[in-house]
Amino acid sequence: MNIYYLERIEQTAVQKGLSTQSIWCKLWNDIMKSKPSRFGTVTCWRKKFLESFFHNVLRGILDVSSDHRLIDHRFSPLMHSSRHVSELTICNKQQGVTELPQAVVECLTQSVETLKFLHLRSSDPARRSPCACSCTISSTTGGRGEGSTPETTPKEEKAGVGASPLLGVIHYRSVRALNLHNVPLTLSSCRSLCHLLCSWTALERLTMAYNDLGANIQLVLESLSALSRAPSCCLRVFSLSDFTTFVPMLELAHAVLRIFPQLQLLSLSYDLESPSEWVRAAEVTVPCAGVTSSAGVGEAAILSPHSCLLTVSAENRLQTLELRFPQDPVQVERLVSVLTASRSLLELSLDNATFPGQDDLRRVLRVIADGNTSLRRLSFHDMKMSDAHCEILHLLNHSRLEEMKFSFCRLFEEGSGDFLMDFVAAIKRNPNVRILKLSGNRLGNEGLCVLADLFSSSDAVCGIHYLDVR
């Protein structure tokens, strides 16, 4: 029996109390020949197989003629499987299909919940994903009756075709997650995206990575400012990463949290800061919450030391904050301001933070210990913390942390033997800590022996069940 007829009998099988799961699982093993991602969470092999089948046909990496169970001239592989696609991924190597049929596009608009554009970096329009471009063209008229008018202007549409797939999401605005990874956004394509974001109230998660935004970050902030004023706005997760920042990262964090105090997760990651860009930033504008232009987008405020973005943030609902800093020294006052305003934090990650002085690091650790008392997971990576022993012990003694990570933090450098014993004693007194990660701290044999005391049978209070000392 081929997959098309197997799909047709599914409802009848369910009504009679029969399961086809084992058949679909065998199909996966025979045809996909690989262990599926998130193997332990596969709840429906039928959906898992057909969704992967759709993407493999789309990318040209699965030949339907290779197995008789995939062949039936009365069925279209893409049309048949599209209704099961909840996560649609468009990448730069769509070799199998050059144009999505209109019926497939319309079906996808009903099923897709997560939309991903990955690695569309070619500067030559002719080398861009043909499927992405066809998705752009098809979707500008998809989902409407004949004779209806597209929502985009002719100028916007012309700018998008062959240059950006972003107009293709215009009828996917029921999706809850949008991911743009390694997709350069020109001014034109960024405007197209922002046009959608302003009213994309169903969007819950927005991930933007390596989009070469530059000054266009202000357009994204303006669109988010407009979106935040919609009563039905659902955005709760915002992740942004790039090679360089157009504005200092913590000023950006302030801006996002002022615009969206209801965010639950904010993740910012940058490789380099570019002070030369900041000089130009003083001549451009970014949105100031609460002021609206006639176009419905936030009126701009000059990015300067007197900007509304630099004032202390009001309290927010942030639960997870992830900051990967560039090489430049951390702006301590702004970091303290963000932490102070984020009283609901459950998870905090600081990566590659370089402080102007050790007193600044000690201050931040005190703020975390005394102000962010709801924290359950705390991660420090690639930071010099060997001069903040007292603050680390204070943190351990005054927190309900369940997971702690100090990786490559130079905690136990030469001469810190007493601290290691105090550290172990503090961990043993804190029954909440379950996971401890200390990789890259050069413990040595003596240090490992001291840490082994965490598992002493004479102490029943210590709750550690996972220890990483690689």
C-alpha positions as CSV (number, residue, x, y, z in Angstrom):
1,M,0.0,0.0,0.0
2,N,1.4,3.4,-0.9
3,I,1.5,6.4,1.4
4,Y,-1.4,8.1,-0.4
5,Y,-3.9,5.3,0.3
6,L,-2.4,4.8,3.7
7,E,-3.3,8.4,4.4
8,R,-6.8,8.0,3.1
9,I,-7.6,5.1,5.4
10,E,-6.3,6.9,8.5
11,Q,-9.7,8.2,9.6
12,T,-11.4,4.8,9.2
13,A,-8.6,3.1,11.1
14,V,-8.9,5.6,14.0
15,Q,-12.7,5.0,14.2
16,K,-12.1,1.3,14.5
17,G,-9.5,1.7,17.2
18,L,-6.6,0.8,15.0
19,S,-3.2,2.6,14.9
20,T,-1.0,3.1,11.8
21,Q,1.9,4.4,13.8
22,S,4.0,1.3,13.4
23,I,3.5,1.4,9.6
24,W,4.6,5.1,9.4
25,C,7.6,4.4,11.7
26,K,8.7,1.6,9.4
27,L,8.3,3.9,6.4
28,W,10.6,6.4,8.1
29,N,13.2,3.7,8.8
30,D,13.0,2.3,5.2
31,I,13.0,5.6,3.3
32,M,14.5,8.4,5.4
33,K,17.2,6.0,6.8
34,S,18.1,8.4,9.6
35,K,17.2,9.0,13.2
36,P,14.7,11.9,13.3
37,S,15.6,15.1,15.2
38,R,13.9,15.2,18.6
39,F,13.5,11.5,18.4
40,G,12.2,11.1,21.9
41,T,9.4,13.6,21.3
42,V,7.9,12.1,18.2
43,T,4.2,11.7,19.1
44,C,2.8,11.1,15.6
45,W,5.0,9.2,13.0
46,R,2.4,9.9,10.3
47,K,2.9,13.7,10.6
48,K,6.7,13.4,11.1
49,F,7.1,11.3,8.0
50,L,4.8,13.4,5.7
51,E,6.3,16.7,6.9
52,S,9.9,15.5,6.2
53,F,8.7,14.0,3.0
54,F,7.4,17.4,1.8
55,H,10.7,19.1,2.6
56,N,12.8,16.4,1.0
57,V,10.8,16.5,-2.2
58,L,11.0,20.3,-2.1
59,R,14.8,20.3,-1.8
60,G,15.3,17.5,-4.4
61,I,17.0,15.1,-2.0
62,L,14.3,12.4,-2.2
63,D,13.4,10.7,-5.5
64,V,9.8,9.5,-5.2
65,S,10.5,6.9,-7.9
66,S,13.0,5.3,-5.6
67,D,10.3,3.3,-3.7
68,H,7.0,2.0,-5.0
69,R,5.2,3.2,-1.8
70,L,5.8,6.8,-2.8
71,I,4.5,6.5,-6.4
72,D,0.9,7.1,-7.5
73,H,0.2,9.1,-10.6
74,R,-3.2,10.2,-9.2
75,F,-1.6,12.1,-6.3
76,S,0.7,15.0,-6.0
77,P,3.5,14.5,-3.4
78,L,3.7,18.1,-2.4
79,M,-0.1,18.7,-2.3
80,H,-0.7,15.4,-0.5
81,S,1.9,16.2,2.3
82,S,1.6,20.0,2.6
83,R,-1.4,19.8,5.0
84,H,1.0,18.1,7.6
85,V,3.6,20.9,7.4
86,S,3.6,22.9,10.6
87,E,7.2,24.1,10.2
88,L,8.1,25.4,6.7
89,T,11.8,25.9,5.9
90,I,12.9,27.8,2.8
91,C,16.7,27.6,2.3
92,N,19.2,28.5,-0.5
93,K,19.3,25.0,-2.0
94,Q,15.8,24.2,-3.3
95,Q,16.9,22.0,-6.2
96,G,13.8,19.9,-6.5
97,V,11.0,22.4,-7.1
98,T,11.2,25.7,-8.9
99,E,7.6,26.9,-8.3
100,L,5.1,26.0,-5.6
101,P,1.6,25.4,-7.1
102,Q,-1.1,27.8,-5.9
103,A,-3.0,25.0,-4.3
104,V,0.0,24.0,-2.3
105,V,0.6,27.6,-1.1
106,E,-3.0,27.9,0.0
107,C,-2.8,24.6,1.9
108,L,0.4,25.7,3.6
109,T,-1.3,28.9,4.8
110,Q,-3.7,26.7,6.8
111,S,-1.1,24.4,8.4
112,V,2.2,26.3,8.8
113,E,2.9,27.5,12.4
114,T,6.6,28.1,12.1
115,L,8.2,29.8,9.1
116,K,12.0,29.7,8.6
117,F,14.2,31.3,5.9
118,L,17.8,30.0,6.1
119,H,21.0,30.9,4.5
120,L,19.8,33.1,1.6
121,R,23.1,35.0,1.2
122,S,23.7,34.9,-2.5
123,S,24.2,38.4,-3.9
124,D,23.2,37.2,-7.3
125,P,19.3,37.1,-7.7
126,A,19.7,34.4,-10.3
127,R,21.3,32.1,-7.7
128,R,18.7,32.7,-5.0
129,S,16.3,30.0,-4.0
130,P,13.9,29.7,-6.9
131,C,11.3,28.3,-4.6
132,A,11.6,31.2,-2.2
133,C,11.0,33.6,-5.1
134,S,8.0,31.6,-6.4
135,C,6.6,31.6,-2.9
136,T,6.9,35.4,-3.1
137,I,5.1,35.6,-6.4
138,S,2.4,33.0,-5.6
139,S,1.6,34.3,-2.1
140,T,1.0,37.9,-3.2
141,T,-2.3,36.6,-4.7
142,G,-2.8,33.4,-2.6
143,G,-5.6,33.1,-0.2
144,R,-7.9,35.6,-1.9
145,G,-10.6,35.4,-4.4
146,E,-10.1,36.4,-8.0
147,G,-9.9,40.0,-8.7
148,S,-8.9,41.0,-5.2
149,T,-6.0,43.4,-4.6
150,P,-2.7,42.4,-3.1
151,E,-1.9,44.0,0.2
152,T,1.5,45.2,-1.0
153,T,2.1,48.1,-3.4
154,P,3.4,47.4,-6.9
155,K,6.7,49.1,-5.8
156,E,7.1,46.8,-2.8
157,E,6.2,43.7,-4.9
158,K,8.8,44.6,-7.5
159,A,11.4,45.1,-4.9
160,G,10.7,41.7,-3.4
161,V,10.6,39.4,-6.4
162,G,14.0,37.9,-7.1
163,A,15.6,39.9,-4.3
164,S,13.8,38.9,-1.1
165,P,11.4,36.1,-0.1
166,L,9.9,38.2,2.6
167,L,6.7,39.1,0.7
168,G,6.0,35.4,0.6
169,V,5.0,35.5,4.3
170,I,2.2,37.9,3.7
171,H,-0.4,35.2,3.8
172,Y,1.4,33.2,6.5
173,R,0.6,35.8,9.1
174,S,-1.3,33.2,11.1
175,V,2.0,31.5,11.9
176,R,3.3,31.9,15.5
177,A,7.1,31.8,14.9
178,L,9.3,33.5,12.2
179,N,13.0,32.7,11.9
180,L,15.3,34.6,9.5
181,H,18.8,33.1,9.8
182,N,21.6,34.3,7.6
183,V,19.3,36.2,5.4
184,P,20.7,39.7,4.4
185,L,18.0,42.4,4.7
186,T,18.4,45.3,2.4
187,L,16.5,48.5,3.0
188,S,13.8,47.3,0.7
189,S,13.4,43.9,2.1
190,C,13.6,45.2,5.7
191,R,10.7,47.6,4.9
192,S,8.7,44.7,3.5
193,L,9.3,42.7,6.7
194,C,8.5,45.7,8.9
195,H,5.3,46.3,7.0
196,L,4.2,42.8,8.0
197,L,5.4,43.0,11.6
198,C,3.4,46.1,12.4
199,S,0.2,44.1,12.4
200,W,1.4,40.5,12.8
201,T,-0.5,40.0,16.0
202,A,-0.4,36.2,15.9
203,L,3.4,36.2,16.0
204,E,4.7,34.8,19.3
205,R,8.4,34.2,18.5
206,L,10.7,36.4,16.3
207,T,14.3,35.2,15.6
208,M,16.6,37.3,13.5
209,A,20.2,36.1,13.1
210,Y,23.0,37.6,10.9
211,N,20.8,39.8,8.7
212,D,23.3,42.6,8.3
213,L,20.7,45.1,9.7
214,G,23.0,48.0,10.4
215,A,20.9,51.2,10.6
216,N,17.8,49.2,9.6
217,I,17.5,48.0,13.2
218,Q,15.6,51.3,13.8
219,L,12.9,50.1,11.3
220,V,12.6,46.8,13.1
221,L,12.2,48.7,16.4
222,E,9.6,51.0,14.9
223,S,7.5,48.1,13.6
224,L,7.8,46.3,17.0
225,S,6.7,49.5,18.7
226,A,3.6,49.6,16.4
227,L,2.9,45.9,17.0
228,S,3.1,46.3,20.8
229,R,0.2,48.8,20.8
230,A,-2.1,46.2,19.2
231,P,-4.5,44.8,21.9
232,S,-4.2,41.2,20.5
233,C,-0.4,41.3,20.2
234,C,1.1,37.9,21.2
235,L,4.9,38.4,20.8
236,R,6.7,37.0,23.8
237,V,10.1,35.9,22.4
238,F,12.6,38.1,20.6
239,S,16.1,36.9,19.6
240,L,18.5,39.0,17.7
241,S,22.1,38.2,16.7
242,D,24.6,39.7,14.2
243,F,28.3,40.3,13.6
244,T,28.3,43.9,14.6
245,T,25.9,46.3,16.5
246,F,24.7,49.5,15.1
247,V,24.0,50.7,18.6
248,P,25.5,49.6,21.9
249,M,23.9,46.3,22.8
250,L,22.6,47.2,26.2
251,E,21.0,50.4,24.8
252,L,19.3,48.0,22.3
253,A,18.1,45.9,25.2
254,H,16.7,49.0,26.9
255,A,14.9,49.9,23.7
256,V,13.3,46.5,23.2
257,L,12.2,46.2,26.9
258,R,10.7,49.7,26.8
259,I,8.7,48.8,23.7
260,F,7.8,45.3,24.8
261,P,7.7,45.0,28.7
262,Q,5.6,41.9,28.2
263,L,8.4,40.0,26.6
264,Q,9.2,36.7,28.3
265,L,12.5,35.9,26.5
266,L,15.0,38.4,25.1
267,S,18.2,37.1,23.5
268,L,20.9,39.4,22.1
269,S,24.2,38.2,20.7
270,Y,26.9,40.2,18.9
271,D,30.4,39.4,17.8
272,L,31.7,42.9,17.6
273,E,30.7,46.5,18.5
274,S,31.5,49.2,16.0
275,P,31.9,52.6,17.6
276,S,32.2,54.3,14.2
277,E,28.6,53.1,13.6
278,W,27.5,54.7,16.9
279,V,28.7,58.1,15.7
280,R,26.4,57.8,12.7
281,A,23.6,56.5,15.0
282,A,23.5,60.0,16.6
283,E,22.3,61.3,13.2
284,V,19.5,58.7,12.8
285,T,16.4,58.0,14.7
286,V,14.9,55.2,16.7
287,P,11.4,54.9,18.1
288,C,10.3,56.3,21.4
289,A,7.5,54.4,23.0
290,G,4.1,56.1,23.3
291,V,4.5,58.6,20.4
292,T,2.8,57.7,17.1
293,S,3.2,59.1,13.7
294,S,0.5,59.5,11.1
295,A,1.7,56.4,9.5
296,G,1.1,54.4,12.7
297,V,4.7,53.8,13.4
298,G,6.6,55.2,16.4
299,E,7.9,58.7,16.0
300,A,11.7,58.8,16.3
301,A,13.8,60.1,19.0
302,I,17.4,61.1,18.4
303,L,19.8,58.3,19.6
304,S,22.0,60.3,22.0
305,P,22.9,60.2,25.6
306,H,19.6,62.1,26.2
307,S,17.5,59.6,24.3
308,C,14.5,58.1,26.0
309,L,16.2,54.7,25.4
310,L,18.8,55.4,28.1
311,T,16.5,56.0,31.0
312,V,15.9,53.4,33.6
313,S,13.5,50.7,32.3
314,A,10.1,50.2,34.0
315,E,9.6,46.8,35.5
316,N,9.0,44.1,32.9
317,R,7.8,40.5,32.7
318,L,11.0,39.0,31.3
319,Q,11.6,35.4,32.4
320,T,14.7,34.6,30.3
321,L,17.6,37.0,29.4
322,E,20.5,35.9,27.3
323,L,23.3,38.4,26.5
324,R,26.4,37.5,24.5
325,F,28.6,40.6,24.6
326,P,31.1,41.8,22.1
327,Q,34.7,42.4,23.1
328,D,34.1,46.0,24.3
329,P,33.7,46.7,28.1
330,V,30.2,46.2,29.4
331,Q,28.1,49.3,30.1
332,V,27.6,48.5,33.7
333,E,24.9,51.1,34.6
334,R,22.7,49.9,31.8
335,L,23.2,46.3,32.6
336,V,22.3,47.0,36.3
337,S,19.3,48.9,35.1
338,V,18.1,46.0,33.0
339,L,18.6,43.5,35.8
340,T,16.9,45.7,38.3
341,A,13.8,46.0,36.1
342,S,13.7,42.3,35.4
343,R,12.4,41.0,38.8
344,S,10.7,38.0,37.2
345,L,13.8,36.5,35.7
346,L,14.0,32.7,35.9
347,E,17.0,32.2,33.6
348,L,20.0,34.5,33.0
349,S,23.0,34.0,30.7
350,L,25.9,36.3,30.4
351,D,28.5,35.4,27.8
352,N,31.9,37.0,27.1
353,A,31.2,39.9,29.4
354,T,34.3,42.1,29.9
355,F,33.9,44.6,32.8
356,P,35.9,47.9,33.1
357,G,37.0,46.8,36.6
358,Q,36.4,43.9,39.0
359,D,34.4,46.2,41.3
360,D,31.9,46.4,38.4
361,L,31.6,42.7,38.2
362,R,31.1,42.5,42.0
363,R,28.3,45.0,41.8
364,V,26.5,43.1,39.1
365,L,26.8,39.9,41.1
366,R,25.3,41.6,44.2
367,V,22.4,43.0,42.1
368,I,21.7,39.4,40.8
369,A,21.9,37.9,44.3
370,D,19.8,40.6,46.0
371,G,17.4,41.6,43.2
372,N,16.8,38.6,41.0
373,T,15.6,36.3,43.7
374,S,13.4,34.2,41.4
375,L,16.3,33.0,39.3
376,R,16.5,29.2,38.8
377,R,19.2,29.0,36.1
378,L,22.3,31.1,35.9
379,S,25.1,30.9,33.4
380,F,28.4,32.7,33.1
381,H,30.7,31.9,30.2
382,D,34.2,33.2,29.2
383,M,34.4,35.8,32.0
384,K,37.2,36.6,34.4
385,M,35.6,36.0,37.9
386,S,38.7,35.1,40.0
387,D,38.5,38.3,41.9
388,A,34.8,38.0,42.8
389,H,34.9,35.1,45.2
390,C,33.0,36.7,48.1
391,E,30.2,37.8,45.7
392,I,29.9,34.3,44.3
393,L,29.6,32.8,47.8
394,H,27.0,35.4,48.7
395,L,25.1,34.4,45.5
396,L,25.2,30.8,46.5
397,N,24.0,31.5,50.0
398,H,21.1,33.8,49.1
399,S,19.5,32.1,46.0
400,R,17.2,29.3,45.1
401,L,19.2,28.4,42.0
402,E,18.7,25.0,40.5
403,E,21.3,25.1,37.8
404,M,24.6,27.1,37.8
405,K,27.2,27.3,35.0
406,F,30.7,28.9,35.4
407,S,32.5,27.8,32.2
408,F,35.9,29.3,31.3
409,C,35.6,31.8,34.2
410,R,39.0,31.3,35.7
411,L,37.3,30.6,39.1
412,F,40.0,28.3,40.6
413,E,43.3,29.9,39.5
414,E,46.4,29.3,41.5
415,G,46.1,30.4,45.1
416,S,42.3,29.9,45.3
417,G,42.3,26.6,47.3
418,D,40.5,28.1,50.2
419,F,37.8,29.5,47.9
420,L,37.2,26.1,46.3
421,M,36.6,24.6,49.7
422,D,34.2,27.4,50.6
423,F,32.5,27.0,47.2
424,V,31.9,23.3,47.8
425,A,30.6,24.0,51.3
426,A,28.2,26.6,50.0
427,I,26.9,24.2,47.3
428,K,26.4,21.5,49.9
429,R,24.4,23.9,52.1
430,N,22.1,24.8,49.2
431,P,19.7,21.9,48.5
432,N,18.2,23.6,45.4
433,V,21.3,23.3,43.2
434,R,20.9,20.2,41.0
435,I,23.2,20.9,38.1
436,L,26.7,22.4,38.3
437,K,28.8,23.1,35.3
438,L,32.4,24.1,35.8
439,S,34.1,23.2,32.5
440,G,37.3,25.1,31.5
441,N,38.3,26.2,35.0
442,R,41.5,24.2,35.3
443,L,40.7,22.4,38.5
444,G,43.6,20.0,38.4
445,N,43.7,16.8,40.4
446,E,43.6,18.5,43.8
447,G,40.6,20.5,42.8
448,L,38.7,17.4,41.5
449,C,39.4,15.7,44.9
450,V,37.9,18.7,46.7
451,L,34.8,18.7,44.4
452,A,34.3,15.0,45.1
453,D,33.3,16.0,48.6
454,L,30.0,17.2,47.0
455,F,29.0,13.5,46.9
456,S,30.0,12.6,50.4
457,S,27.6,10.2,51.9
458,S,27.8,11.9,55.2
459,D,25.9,15.0,53.9
460,A,22.3,14.3,52.8
461,V,21.5,18.0,52.1
462,C,23.5,18.4,48.8
463,G,21.2,17.9,45.8
464,I,23.8,17.8,43.0
465,H,22.9,15.1,40.5
466,Y,24.9,16.4,37.5
467,L,28.5,17.8,37.6
468,D,30.4,18.9,34.5
469,V,34.2,19.5,35.0
470,R,35.4,18.9,31.5
